[in-house]
């Protein structure tokens, strides 16, 4: 195989291109930005993080932390770059968004085996071995080409972006710095809410004007990225048992957990930008400005990144793709990332790394690589995208997708991790 075309320079596409180049394969990476824009991206950098700057927990006894350990074992390239662009976020791996995107772009552009082409791919007129990794914001033209290719409609859902504020907007007399359960020191700003303040916030969110999106109410939205006002509409206590939960946060002024709490996570290395955790929203911009006036912990609030809602795209990959993530209708046409039904930044990176292994084997005329062990998150993610289900939905990694354990509840996480790493080590040896 002389060359592979990878369409889409997001997380999956960038990881895949670097993995293939490491294997001595020449790659043409096609990215439509900045010539063609999307509703969510703000820069022309590859691997831009659009919804949050957090790659989730790095704690080894969480599913997100375990996935990172597995990825380090298989030589994940974007995880290496993320570690270099890390910002303080407790036990979470969060990055300076702009620095991360700039670093990934520089790594791609400087690789002698990768040619970056800035143009929109509007059809499937592609080399014999190609990968579509255009993600949830696949352009209308390419979406139409894929629909024709599969003779099937795509499945659509909506995703939401949280708003971010200037650090100067945070009132240090009303907020306090801490991480949940003390993990990571004082990396987060926290605004405590009493019962009356919380009730006023819920009432505001329920009644505030929204930016209407055609078909939004009738379509699907990821539970992990629900707009904050949608959560508020589910019940008076929905937010304080969700993104505003106070568990593990002690207000130093009272020595107690507050009734509810809003966390803000650092999004830039210099500490000037903070994102409201769990505040994805489709409120109008005027309502978002009013929202910060309703929350008691801000002074002269300045919104630097507005919340918004955008359409995402995925399809029923177990029906349309084989276990290597190659189209059942066209040998040599692979798919990677969120478009196949993985949800999350690290999951997209992981899927890019997984597909790269099978693309390389296909190009050499070798049989597909065996699936990663079912007891690993990599293996469970593969099976989620390749084993047919009655109702296919995108999936984050979690311990629930691993084979069940009969151990005591207090020991399960540790055993999940130990079992996974042992199985992966044996698989790779």
Buried (B, 14 or more C-beta within 10 A) or exposed (E): BEBBBBBBBBBBBBBBBBBBBBBEBBBBBBBBBEEBEBEBBBBBBBBBBBBBBBBBBBBBEBBBBBBBBBBEBBEBBBBBBBBEBBBBBBBBBBBBBBBBBBBBBEBBEEBEBBBBEBEBBBEBEBEBBBBBBBBBBBBEBBBBBBEEBBEEEBBBBBBBBBBBBBBEBBBEEBBBBBBBEEBBEEBBBBBBBEEEBBBBBBEBBEEBEBBEBEEBEEBEBBEEBBBBBBBBEEEEEBBBEBBBBBEEBBBEEEEEBBBBBBBBBBBBBEEEBBBBBBBBBBBBEEBBBBBBEBBBBBBEBEBBBBBBBBBBBBBBBBEBBBBBBBBEEBEBBBBBBBBBBBBBBBBBBBBBBBBBBBBBBBBEEEEEBEBBBBBBBBBBBBBBBBEEEEEBBBBBBEBEBBEEBEEEEEEBBEEBBEBBBEBBEEBEE
